[in-house]
Each structure stands twice: as C-alpha cells, then as structure tokens.
Amino acid sequence: MDVQLGNLIEKLRQEGVEEARRASEEMIAAARTEADGILAEARAEADRILAEARAEADRLQSNGELALRQAGRDAELLMKSEITALFDRVFQRTVAETLKPDVLTRMITELLAGWDEGGRAEIVLSADDLAALEKQLFAAVGEELQKTVTLTPSDEVAHGFRIGREGENAWYDFTDESIAEALRQFLQPRLKEILDGTDG
C-alpha cells in the first residue's frame, strides 16, 4: 500500500508539475501576446508622433522660407525706396545749387525778353534771391522792362522763381522743387529699370 500511495503521490506531483508548466506556458504566451500588442501600439504611436513632427518641421521650414522671401522682398522695396528718395534729394539739392543769382538773372531776362502775356509780370522768389538779384536783374532787363516787372518775395519759394501775370494765380514755375520734379518724372522710368534689373 505504501507503494501505491507513493505512486499516487508521484503521479499527483507529476500532474501538478505538468499543470503548472502548462499554466506557466499559457501565462508566458499571454504575456508575449500582450507585450506584442503593447509594442505594436508603441510603434504606431511613435510613427504617429514622428509623422506629426515631420509635418510640423515641414510647416516650420515652409513658414521660415516664406518669411525669408517676404523679408527679402521688404528689404528690396525699402532699398529701392531709399535709393529713390536719395535721388530725389540729390535732384533737388543739385537744382537748388544750380539756381544761383547769375543763372536766375539769365533765365528771367530771357523770359522777359519774350514776355507777351500782357500786363505786368510778377516774379515771385525767395527774399534772399530777391536781395541778391534786384539790381543785377533790373540792370540786365533795361528801363522799359522794369516798368512791367514786379518782384515779390515769398517764403514758399526756397530757390528759383515763379513768373506770371500780376494779380492772377497762374504761374510758370521755375522753382527748385518744380525743376527737380520734372527731372524726376523724366529720369524715374530709367531709375526704375536700373533698380528692377531690367535695363539689359
């Protein structure tokens, strides 16, 4: 009976070990399946995060390139504007420097020699130019023309002059601003071609 009991105990022990091994293999298989599922989810999440990061990097690069292009255009426009403004200042300064009393005297004398507007001619110029020109101009135009000319100082004229019929508001404008504007209108298309790089 001891032998039977021993065999029974051995059989129970083997069955218990076998059952424990089967249970452990099932647990290991379940753990592996669960681990594979977790790993697959982790990979999918990593792929999603990576795709989002790439999309964000592409968006940032695209925005950065767009911002750089815009900044380049803004800088180019600012440069063109500054160069145009510089030319405007140079035109006006050069014209103003050219309109010296002897030049003004010659210009006015030529205009008065051909004056056929009828009535007295009024010449509007700066107080400084008036003081410098009066004797020189009246000496140049002669006594007869002096009777038909009025010289009027004005704060609105820095250099050069305006001439028109006295008492009327229509003028031929030979001020530095007007001459510089005429030069600007004449030269602006060429300057634009140069600045735009289309001058060949």
Helices and strands as residue ranges (DSSP letters): H 2-98, H 101-113, E 121-125, H 127-146, E 149-153, E 160-165, E 172-175, H 176-196
